[in-house]
Amino acid sequence: MKNSGNDIFARAEKINEGIQKAIRKMIEREAALNGNLVIGDEHGFKTVPAKDVLRELNEEAAKKA
């Protein structure tokens, strides 16, 4: 059974959407518990309040809408 490029792309998009939903749910749960998240980038790792991350996500979503 061969998969076309479009099928693979559609599956990858669905996987990505599922991952994004899971990450948001984790952030929302940690924010509700006044928890922190460990964020890493090219400069290293740092601990950030989940409420701050959630606020930024909501601001970005509002800009896109």
All heavy atoms as a GROMACS GRO file, in nm:
protein
  503
    1MET      N    1   0.084  -0.117   0.000
    1MET     CA    2   0.000   0.000   0.000
    1MET      C    3   0.089   0.125   0.000
    1MET      O    4   0.170   0.145   0.089
    1MET     CB    5  -0.088  -0.003   0.124
    1MET     CG    6  -0.181   0.112   0.136
    1MET     SD    7  -0.283   0.085   0.283
    1MET     CE    8  -0.396   0.213   0.262
    2LYS      N    9   0.075   0.208  -0.099
    2LYS     CA   10   0.156   0.328  -0.111
    2LYS      C   11   0.082   0.447  -0.052
    2LYS      O   12  -0.040   0.458  -0.064
    2LYS     CB   13   0.188   0.357  -0.257
    2LYS     CG   14   0.294   0.270  -0.315
    2LYS     CD   15   0.333   0.321  -0.451
    2LYS     CE   16   0.459   0.254  -0.497
    2LYS     NZ   17   0.506   0.309  -0.623
    3ASN      N   18   0.159   0.533   0.011
    3ASN     CA   19   0.104   0.658   0.062
    3ASN      C   20   0.147   0.770  -0.030
    3ASN      O   21   0.264   0.782  -0.063
    3ASN     CB   22   0.155   0.688   0.203
    3ASN     CG   23   0.097   0.594   0.306
    3ASN    OD1   24  -0.020   0.560   0.300
    3ASN    ND2   25   0.178   0.554   0.401
    4SER      N   26   0.053   0.853  -0.068
    4SER     CA   27   0.090   0.968  -0.149
    4SER      C   28   0.149   1.075  -0.059
    4SER      O   29   0.135   1.072   0.064
    4SER     CB   30  -0.033   1.022  -0.223
    4SER     OG   31  -0.120   1.087  -0.132
    5GLY      N   32   0.214   1.171  -0.118
    5GLY     CA   33   0.271   1.281  -0.042
    5GLY      C   34   0.166   1.356   0.036
    5GLY      O   35   0.189   1.402   0.148
    6ASN      N   36   0.045   1.369  -0.023
    6ASN     CA   37  -0.063   1.440   0.044
    6ASN      C   38  -0.111   1.365   0.167
    6ASN      O   39  -0.143   1.426   0.269
    6ASN     CB   40  -0.180   1.465  -0.050
    6ASN     CG   41  -0.147   1.568  -0.156
    6ASN    OD1   42  -0.057   1.649  -0.139
    6ASN    ND2   43  -0.219   1.564  -0.267
    7ASP      N   44  -0.118   1.231   0.158
    7ASP     CA   45  -0.160   1.151   0.273
    7ASP      C   46  -0.062   1.166   0.389
    7ASP      O   47  -0.101   1.181   0.504
    7ASP     CB   48  -0.172   1.003   0.236
    7ASP     CG   49  -0.290   0.974   0.144
    7ASP    OD1   50  -0.382   1.057   0.137
    7ASP    OD2   51  -0.288   0.868   0.080
    8ILE      N   52   0.066   1.160   0.356
    8ILE     CA   53   0.169   1.173   0.459
    8ILE      C   54   0.163   1.312   0.521
    8ILE      O   55   0.171   1.327   0.643
    8ILE     CB   56   0.308   1.143   0.401
    8ILE    CG1   57   0.316   0.995   0.362
    8ILE    CG2   58   0.418   1.180   0.499
    8ILE    CD1   59   0.438   0.957   0.284
    9PHE      N   60   0.146   1.414   0.439
    9PHE     CA   61   0.137   1.550   0.489
    9PHE      C   62   0.015   1.566   0.579
    9PHE      O   63   0.024   1.627   0.686
    9PHE     CB   64   0.130   1.650   0.373
    9PHE     CG   65   0.122   1.793   0.417
    9PHE    CD1   66   0.234   1.858   0.466
    9PHE    CD2   67   0.002   1.862   0.411
    9PHE    CE1   68   0.227   1.990   0.508
    9PHE    CE2   69  -0.006   1.994   0.452
    9PHE     CZ   70   0.107   2.058   0.500
   10ALA      N   71  -0.098   1.510   0.540
   10ALA     CA   72  -0.221   1.520   0.620
   10ALA      C   73  -0.202   1.449   0.755
   10ALA      O   74  -0.245   1.501   0.859
   10ALA     CB   75  -0.339   1.459   0.544
   11ARG      N   76  -0.139   1.334   0.755
   11ARG     CA   77  -0.114   1.263   0.880
   11ARG      C   78  -0.018   1.341   0.969
   11ARG      O   79  -0.038   1.349   1.090
   11ARG     CB   80  -0.057   1.124   0.853
   11ARG     CG   81  -0.160   1.029   0.799
   11ARG     CD   82  -0.102   0.893   0.778
   11ARG     NE   83  -0.201   0.806   0.716
   11ARG     CZ   84  -0.174   0.690   0.664
   11ARG    NH1   85  -0.050   0.645   0.666
   11ARG    NH2   86  -0.269   0.617   0.611
   12ALA      N   87   0.084   1.398   0.910
   12ALA     CA   88   0.180   1.477   0.987
   12ALA      C   89   0.111   1.598   1.049
   12ALA      O   90   0.139   1.633   1.164
   12ALA     CB   91   0.296   1.521   0.898
   13GLU      N   92   0.021   1.661   0.976
   13GLU     CA   93  -0.053   1.775   1.030
   13GLU      C   94  -0.140   1.733   1.147
   13GLU      O   95  -0.147   1.804   1.248
   13GLU     CB   96  -0.140   1.838   0.920
   13GLU     CG   97  -0.064   1.920   0.821
   13GLU     CD   98  -0.006   2.047   0.882
   13GLU    OE1   99  -0.078   2.116   0.957
   13GLU    OE2  100   0.112   2.074   0.857
   14LYS      N  101  -0.205   1.618   1.137
   14LYS     CA  102  -0.290   1.570   1.247
   14LYS      C  103  -0.207   1.538   1.370
   14LYS      O  104  -0.247   1.566   1.484
   14LYS     CB  105  -0.371   1.448   1.204
   14LYS     CG  106  -0.485   1.484   1.110
   14LYS     CD  107  -0.573   1.366   1.082
   14LYS     CE  108  -0.686   1.409   0.991
   14LYS     NZ  109  -0.790   1.309   0.980
   15ILE      N  110  -0.090   1.478   1.349
   15ILE     CA  111  -0.001   1.448   1.461
   15ILE      C  112   0.044   1.578   1.527
   15ILE      O  113   0.042   1.591   1.649
   15ILE     CB  114   0.121   1.365   1.413
   15ILE    CG1  115   0.074   1.224   1.374
   15ILE    CG2  116   0.230   1.360   1.520
   15ILE    CD1  117   0.178   1.143   1.302
   16ASN      N  118   0.082   1.676   1.445
   16ASN     CA  119   0.126   1.805   1.498
   16ASN      C  120   0.013   1.873   1.577
   16ASN      O  121   0.037   1.928   1.685
   16ASN     CB  122   0.174   1.895   1.385
   16ASN     CG  123   0.240   2.020   1.436
   16ASN    OD1  124   0.313   2.016   1.534
   16ASN    ND2  125   0.216   2.130   1.369
   17GLU      N  126  -0.108   1.869   1.528
   17GLU     CA  127  -0.222   1.928   1.598
   17GLU      C  128  -0.242   1.859   1.733
   17GLU      O  129  -0.269   1.926   1.834
   17GLU     CB  130  -0.349   1.917   1.515
   17GLU     CG  131  -0.353   2.010   1.397
   17GLU     CD  132  -0.475   1.986   1.308
   17GLU    OE1  133  -0.572   1.920   1.353
   17GLU    OE2  134  -0.472   2.033   1.193
   18GLY      N  135  -0.231   1.728   1.737
   18GLY     CA  136  -0.246   1.653   1.861
   18GLY      C  137  -0.138   1.689   1.962
   18GLY      O  138  -0.166   1.704   2.082
   19ILE      N  139  -0.016   1.705   1.914
   19ILE     CA  140   0.094   1.743   2.002
   19ILE      C  141   0.070   1.883   2.059
   19ILE      O  142   0.088   1.906   2.179
   19ILE     CB  143   0.229   1.734   1.928
   19ILE    CG1  144   0.263   1.588   1.898
   19ILE    CG2  145   0.340   1.802   2.008
   19ILE    CD1  146   0.380   1.570   1.803
   20GLN      N  147   0.027   1.976   1.974
   20GLN     CA  148   0.000   2.112   2.020
   20GLN      C  149  -0.110   2.115   2.125
   20GLN      O  150  -0.100   2.188   2.224
   20GLN     CB  151  -0.036   2.202   1.902
   20GLN     CG  152   0.077   2.224   1.804
   20GLN     CD  153   0.198   2.288   1.865
   20GLN    OE1  154   0.187   2.380   1.946
   20GLN    NE2  155   0.316   2.238   1.830
   21LYS      N  156  -0.215   2.036   2.106
   21LYS     CA  157  -0.324   2.029   2.204
   21LYS      C  158  -0.273   1.973   2.337
   21LYS      O  159  -0.310   2.021   2.444
   21LYS     CB  160  -0.438   1.943   2.152
   21LYS     CG  161  -0.519   2.011   2.045
   21LYS     CD  162  -0.631   1.920   1.996
   21LYS     CE  163  -0.708   1.983   1.883
   21LYS     NZ  164  -0.815   1.894   1.832
   22ALA      N  165  -0.190   1.870   2.330
   22ALA     CA  166  -0.136   1.809   2.452
   22ALA      C  167  -0.046   1.906   2.528
   22ALA      O  168  -0.053   1.915   2.651
   22ALA     CB  169  -0.060   1.681   2.418
   23ILE      N  170   0.035   1.981   2.455
   23ILE     CA  171   0.123   2.079   2.519
   23ILE      C  172   0.041   2.188   2.586
   23ILE      O  173   0.067   2.226   2.701
   23ILE     CB  174   0.222   2.139   2.417
   23ILE    CG1  175   0.324   2.033   2.374
   23ILE    CG2  176   0.292   2.262   2.474
   23ILE    CD1  177   0.410   2.074   2.257
   24ARG      N  178  -0.062   2.237   2.517
   24ARG     CA  179  -0.146   2.342   2.575
   24ARG      C  180  -0.217   2.290   2.701
   24ARG      O  181  -0.225   2.361   2.801
   24ARG     CB  182  -0.247   2.392   2.474
   24ARG     CG  183  -0.331   2.505   2.530
   24ARG     CD  184  -0.412   2.575   2.424
   24ARG     NE  185  -0.478   2.689   2.480
   24ARG     CZ  186  -0.429   2.812   2.483
   24ARG    NH1  187  -0.312   2.837   2.430
   24ARG    NH2  188  -0.496   2.911   2.538
   25LYS      N  189  -0.265   2.167   2.695
   25LYS     CA  190  -0.333   2.108   2.812
   25LYS      C  191  -0.237   2.099   2.930
   25LYS      O  192  -0.275   2.129   3.044
   25LYS     CB  193  -0.387   1.970   2.775
   25LYS     CG  194  -0.470   1.905   2.883
   25LYS     CD  195  -0.528   1.774   2.834
   25LYS     CE  196  -0.611   1.708   2.942
   25LYS     NZ  197  -0.668   1.581   2.895
   26MET      N  198  -0.112   2.061   2.905
   26MET     CA  199  -0.012   2.053   3.011
   26MET      C  200   0.014   2.191   3.070
   26MET      O  201   0.020   2.208   3.192
   26MET     CB  202   0.119   1.995   2.957
   26MET     CG  203   0.229   1.991   3.060
   26MET     SD  204   0.393   1.962   2.990
   26MET     CE  205   0.417   2.111   2.895
   27ILE      N  206   0.027   2.292   2.985
   27ILE     CA  207   0.051   2.428   3.032
   27ILE      C  208  -0.067   2.478   3.115
   27ILE      O  209  -0.049   2.537   3.222
   27ILE     CB  210   0.079   2.523   2.913
   27ILE    CG1  211   0.211   2.485   2.845
   27ILE    CG2  212   0.080   2.669   2.958
   27ILE    CD1  213   0.234   2.553   2.713
   28GLU      N  214  -0.190   2.452   3.067
   28GLU     CA  215  -0.309   2.494   3.141
   28GLU      C  216  -0.316   2.427   3.278
   28GLU      O  217  -0.350   2.491   3.378
   28GLU     CB  218  -0.435   2.465   3.060
   28GLU     CG  219  -0.450   2.555   2.940
   28GLU     CD  220  -0.564   2.514   2.848
   28GLU    OE1  221  -0.617   2.401   2.862
   28GLU    OE2  222  -0.600   2.595   2.760
   29ARG      N  223  -0.284   2.298   3.282
   29ARG     CA  224  -0.287   2.224   3.409
   29ARG      C  225  -0.184   2.280   3.507
   29ARG      O  226  -0.213   2.304   3.624
   29ARG     CB  227  -0.263   2.076   3.385
   29ARG     CG  228  -0.270   1.991   3.512
   29ARG     CD  229  -0.250   1.842   3.484
   29ARG     NE  230  -0.120   1.817   3.423
   29ARG     CZ  231  -0.101   1.760   3.305
   29ARG    NH1  232  -0.204   1.717   3.235
   29ARG    NH2  233   0.020   1.741   3.256
   30GLU      N  234  -0.062   2.304   3.459
   30GLU     CA  235   0.042   2.358   3.545
   30GLU      C  236   0.009   2.500   3.590
   30GLU      O  237   0.036   2.537   3.705
   30GLU     CB  238   0.178   2.355   3.474
   30GLU     CG  239   0.236   2.217   3.460
   30GLU     CD  240   0.257   2.148   3.594
   30GLU    OE1  241   0.312   2.210   3.686
   30GLU    OE2  242   0.218   2.031   3.606
   31ALA      N  243  -0.052   2.579   3.504
   31ALA     CA  244  -0.091   2.715   3.541
   31ALA      C  245  -0.197   2.712   3.650
   31ALA      O  246  -0.193   2.791   3.744
   31ALA     CB  247  -0.141   2.792   3.419
   32ALA      N  248  -0.291   2.620   3.640
   32ALA     CA  249  -0.397   2.606   3.741
   32ALA      C  250  -0.339   2.568   3.876
   32ALA      O  251  -0.396   2.603   3.981
   32ALA     CB  252  -0.501   2.504   3.696
   33LEU      N  253  -0.227   2.498   3.875
   33LEU     CA  254  -0.162   2.454   3.999
   33LEU      C  255  -0.050   2.550   4.043
   33LEU      O  256   0.027   2.518   4.133
   33LEU     CB  257  -0.104   2.314   3.980
   33LEU     CG  258  -0.204   2.203   3.950
   33LEU    CD1  259  -0.132   2.075   3.912
   33LEU    CD2  260  -0.296   2.181   4.069
   34ASN      N  261  -0.043   2.666   3.977
   34ASN     CA  262   0.065   2.763   4.003
   34ASN      C  263   0.202   2.699   3.985
   34ASN      O  264   0.297   2.729   4.059
   34ASN     CB  265   0.054   2.825   4.142
   34ASN     CG  266  -0.065   2.917   4.152
   34ASN    OD1  267  -0.093   2.994   4.060
   34ASN    ND2  268  -0.136   2.909   4.263
   35GLY      N  269   0.213   2.612   3.886
   35GLY     CA  270   0.337   2.541   3.861
   35GLY      C  271   0.431   2.616   3.767
   35GLY      O  272   0.397   2.722   3.714
   36ASN      N  273   0.547   2.558   3.748
   36ASN     CA  274   0.649   2.613   3.659
   36ASN      C  275   0.677   2.515   3.546
   36ASN      O  276   0.653   2.395   3.559
   36ASN     CB  277   0.779   2.638   3.735
   36ASN     CG  278   0.764   2.747   3.838
   36ASN    OD1  279   0.707   2.851   3.811
   36ASN    ND2  280   0.814   2.722   3.958
   37LEU      N  281   0.729   2.570   3.437
   37LEU     CA  282   0.770   2.490   3.323
   37LEU      C  283   0.919   2.512   3.302
   37LEU      O  284   0.970   2.621   3.327
   37LEU     CB  285   0.695   2.531   3.198
   37LEU     CG  286   0.543   2.517   3.203
   37LEU    CD1  287   0.480   2.584   3.082
   37LEU    CD2  288   0.504   2.371   3.210
   38VAL      N  289   0.987   2.410   3.255
   38VAL     CA  290   1.128   2.423   3.219
   38VAL      C  291   1.132   2.447   3.069
   38VAL      O  292   1.084   2.366   2.990
   38VAL     CB  293   1.209   2.297   3.257
   38VAL    CG1  294   1.353   2.311   3.212
   38VAL    CG2  295   1.201   2.273   3.406
   39ILE      N  296   1.187   2.562   3.030
   39ILE     CA  297   1.193   2.603   2.891
   39ILE      C  298   1.339   2.600   2.848
   39ILE      O  299   1.426   2.652   2.918
   39ILE     CB  300   1.138   2.746   2.873
   39ILE    CG1  301   0.998   2.760   2.932
   39ILE    CG2  302   1.141   2.788   2.727
   39ILE    CD1  303   0.891   2.687   2.860
   40GLY      N  304   1.366   2.542   2.732
   40GLY     CA  305   1.502   2.536   2.681
   40GLY      C  306   1.512   2.598   2.543
   40GLY      O  307   1.420   2.589   2.463
   41ASP      N  308   1.623   2.666   2.519
   41ASP     CA  309   1.652   2.720   2.387
   41ASP      C  310   1.803   2.713   2.365
   41ASP      O  311   1.874   2.646   2.440
   41ASP     CB  312   1.598   2.862   2.371
   41ASP     CG  313   1.659   2.962   2.469
   41ASP    OD1  314   1.762   2.931   2.531
   41ASP    OD2  315   1.605   3.073   2.481
   42GLU      N  316   1.851   2.785   2.265
   42GLU     CA  317   1.994   2.777   2.233
   42GLU      C  318   2.083   2.835   2.343
   42GLU      O  319   2.203   2.812   2.345
   42GLU     CB  320   2.023   2.847   2.098
   42GLU     CG  321   1.994   2.995   2.098
   42GLU     CD  322   1.851   3.031   2.061
   42GLU    OE1  323   1.768   2.940   2.037
   42GLU    OE2  324   1.821   3.150   2.058
   43HIS      N  325   2.023   2.909   2.437
   43HIS     CA  326   2.099   2.970   2.545
   43HIS      C  327   2.097   2.887   2.673
   43HIS      O  328   2.157   2.926   2.772
   43HIS     CB  329   2.048   3.111   2.574
   43HIS     CG  330   2.052   3.200   2.455
   43HIS    ND1  331   2.169   3.243   2.396
   43HIS    CD2  332   1.952   3.253   2.379
   43HIS    CE1  333   2.142   3.318   2.292
   43HIS    NE2  334   2.011   3.326   2.280
   44GLY      N  335   2.024   2.777   2.674
   44GLY     CA  336   2.017   2.692   2.792
   44GLY      C  337   1.874   2.673   2.839
   44GLY      O  338   1.779   2.688   2.762
   45PHE      N  339   1.859   2.641   2.967
   45PHE     CA  340   1.728   2.611   3.024
   45PHE      C  341   1.697   2.710   3.135
   45PHE      O  342   1.786   2.760   3.203
   45PHE     CB  343   1.727   2.470   3.083
   45PHE     CG  344   1.744   2.364   2.980
   45PHE    CD1  345   1.870   2.314   2.951
   45PHE    CD2  346   1.635   2.314   2.911
   45PHE    CE1  347   1.887   2.215   2.855
   45PHE    CE2  348   1.651   2.217   2.815
   45PHE     CZ  349   1.777   2.167   2.787
   46LYS      N  350   1.567   2.737   3.153
   46LYS     CA  351   1.524   2.820   3.264
   46LYS      C  352   1.384   2.777   3.307
   46LYS      O  353   1.310   2.714   3.232
   46LYS     CB  354   1.526   2.968   3.227
   46LYS     CG  355   1.433   3.006   3.113
   46LYS     CD  356   1.447   3.154   3.080
   46LYS     CE  357   1.364   3.189   2.959
   46LYS     NZ  358   1.375   3.331   2.925
   47THR      N  359   1.350   2.809   3.430
   47THR     CA  360   1.219   2.779   3.485
   47THR      C  361   1.132   2.903   3.471
   47THR      O  362   1.174   3.014   3.506
   47THR     CB  363   1.231   2.740   3.634
   47THR    OG1  364   1.320   2.628   3.644
   47THR    CG2  365   1.097   2.701   3.691
   48VAL      N  366   1.011   2.883   3.418
   48VAL     CA  367   0.920   2.993   3.393
   48VAL      C  368   0.783   2.958   3.452
   48VAL      O  369   0.737   2.844   3.437
   48VAL     CB  370   0.905   3.016   3.240
   48VAL    CG1  371   0.811   3.130   3.210
   48VAL    CG2  372   1.040   3.039   3.177
   49PRO      N  373   0.716   3.053   3.517
   49PRO     CA  374   0.580   3.026   3.566
   49PRO      C  375   0.487   2.988   3.450
   49PRO      O  376   0.485   3.056   3.346
   49PRO     CB  377   0.537   3.157   3.631
   49PRO     CG  378   0.665   3.228   3.663
   49PRO     CD  379   0.762   3.187   3.555
   50ALA      N  380   0.412   2.882   3.467
   50ALA     CA  381   0.322   2.835   3.362
   50ALA      C  382   0.218   2.941   3.328
   50ALA      O  383   0.175   2.950   3.212
   50ALA     CB  384   0.255   2.705   3.405
   51LYS      N  385   0.178   3.021   3.426
   51LYS     CA  386   0.079   3.127   3.399
   51LYS      C  387   0.132   3.228   3.298
   51LYS      O  388   0.057   3.278   3.215
   51LYS     CB  389   0.040   3.197   3.529
   51LYS     CG  390  -0.050   3.113   3.616
   51LYS     CD  391  -0.095   3.189   3.739
   51LYS     CE  392  -0.188   3.100   3.821
   51LYS     NZ  393  -0.241   3.170   3.938
   52ASP      N  394   0.262   3.256   3.304
   52ASP     CA  395   0.321   3.350   3.208
   52ASP      C  396   0.320   3.291   3.067
   52ASP      O  397   0.289   3.360   2.969
   52ASP     CB  398   0.465   3.384   3.247
   52ASP     CG  399   0.474   3.466   3.374
   52ASP    OD1  400   0.368   3.513   3.423
   52ASP    OD2  401   0.586   3.482   3.426
   53VAL      N  402   0.351   3.164   3.057
   53VAL     CA  403   0.351   3.097   2.926
   53VAL      C  404   0.209   3.093   2.871
   53VAL      O  405   0.186   3.122   2.753
   53VAL     CB  406   0.410   2.954   2.937
   53VAL    CG1  407   0.401   2.882   2.803
   53VAL    CG2  408   0.554   2.960   2.985
   54LEU      N  409   0.112   3.060   2.955
   54LEU     CA  410  -0.027   3.055   2.911
   54LEU      C  411  -0.074   3.192   2.865
   54LEU      O  412  -0.142   3.204   2.763
   54LEU     CB  413  -0.116   3.002   3.023
   54LEU     CG  414  -0.263   2.981   2.988
   54LEU    CD1  415  -0.279   2.882   2.873
   54LEU    CD2  416  -0.339   2.933   3.111
   55ARG      N  417  -0.038   3.297   2.937
   55ARG     CA  418  -0.076   3.433   2.898
   55ARG      C  419  -0.020   3.466   2.760
   55ARG      O  420  -0.091   3.520   2.674
   55ARG     CB  421  -0.027   3.534   3.001
   55ARG     CG  422  -0.075   3.676   2.972
   55ARG     CD  423  -0.028   3.783   3.069
   55ARG     NE  424  -0.012   3.744   3.207
   55ARG     CZ  425   0.106   3.716   3.268
   55ARG    NH1  426   0.217   3.720   3.203
   55ARG    NH2  427   0.111   3.683   3.395
   56GLU      N  428   0.106   3.432   2.736
   56GLU     CA  429   0.167   3.457   2.605
   56GLU      C  430   0.099   3.378   2.494
   56GLU      O  431   0.077   3.431   2.384
   56GLU     CB  432   0.316   3.426   2.609
   56GLU     CG  433   0.397   3.526   2.687
   56GLU     CD  434   0.546   3.496   2.684
   56GLU    OE1  435   0.593   3.432   2.587
   56GLU    OE2  436   0.614   3.537   2.780
   57LEU      N  437   0.065   3.253   2.521
   57LEU     CA  438  -0.007   3.172   2.422
   57LEU      C  439  -0.141   3.235   2.388
   57LEU      O  440  -0.180   3.240   2.271
   57LEU     CB  441  -0.028   3.030   2.473
   57LEU     CG  442   0.092   2.937   2.472
   57LEU    CD1  443   0.054   2.803   2.534
   57LEU    CD2  444   0.143   2.916   2.332
   58ASN      N  445  -0.212   3.282   2.490
   58ASN     CA  446  -0.343   3.344   2.467
   58ASN      C  447  -0.330   3.474   2.389
   58ASN      O  448  -0.413   3.502   2.302
   58ASN     CB  449  -0.415   3.367   2.600
   58ASN     CG  450  -0.462   3.239   2.663
   58ASN    OD1  451  -0.481   3.138   2.596
   58ASN    ND2  452  -0.478   3.239   2.794
   59GLU      N  453  -0.226   3.552   2.417
   59GLU     CA  454  -0.202   3.675   2.343
   59GLU      C  455  -0.172   3.646   2.196
   59GLU      O  456  -0.222   3.714   2.107
   59GLU     CB  457  -0.089   3.755   2.406
   59GLU     CG  458  -0.126   3.817   2.538
   59GLU     CD  459  -0.008   3.880   2.612
   59GLU    OE1  460   0.107   3.876   2.558
   59GLU    OE2  461  -0.028   3.932   2.723
   60GLU      N  462  -0.091   3.544   2.170
   60GLU     CA  463  -0.060   3.506   2.032
   60GLU      C  464  -0.184   3.458   1.959
   60GLU      O  465  -0.205   3.491   1.843
   60GLU     CB  466   0.047   3.398   2.030
   60GLU     CG  467   0.185   3.448   2.066
   60GLU     CD  468   0.288   3.336   2.063
   60GLU    OE1  469   0.266   3.232   1.997
   60GLU    OE2  470   0.393   3.353   2.127
   61ALA      N  471  -0.267   3.381   2.027
   61ALA     CA  472  -0.390   3.331   1.966
   61ALA      C  473  -0.485   3.447   1.933
   61ALA      O  474  -0.550   3.445   1.829
   61ALA     CB  475  -0.458   3.230   2.059
   62ALA      N  476  -0.490   3.545   2.022
   62ALA     CA  477  -0.577   3.661   1.998
   62ALA      C  478  -0.530   3.741   1.877
   62ALA      O  479  -0.611   3.792   1.799
   62ALA     CB  480  -0.581   3.749   2.122
   63LYS      N  481  -0.397   3.751   1.858
   63LYS     CA  482  -0.343   3.824   1.743
   63LYS      C  483  -0.378   3.753   1.612
   63LYS      O  484  -0.399   3.817   1.510
   63LYS     CB  485  -0.192   3.836   1.755
   63LYS     CG  486  -0.147   3.934   1.860
   63LYS     CD  487   0.004   3.939   1.867
   63LYS     CE  488   0.051   4.028   1.981
   63LYS     NZ  489   0.198   4.026   1.993
   64LYS      N  490  -0.380   3.619   1.615
   64LYS     CA  491  -0.407   3.541   1.495
   64LYS      C  492  -0.555   3.544   1.458
   64LYS      O  493  -0.591   3.526   1.343
   64LYS     CB  494  -0.362   3.396   1.512
   64LYS     CG  495  -0.212   3.382   1.514
   64LYS     CD  496  -0.171   3.238   1.529
   64LYS     CE  497  -0.020   3.223   1.535
   64LYS     NZ  498   0.020   3.085   1.552
   65ALA      N  499  -0.641   3.565   1.557
   65ALA     CA  500  -0.786   3.562   1.533
   65ALA      C  501  -0.837   3.690   1.472
   65ALA      O  502  -0.781   3.786   1.451
   65ALA     CB  503  -0.859   3.537   1.665
   0.00000   0.00000   0.00000
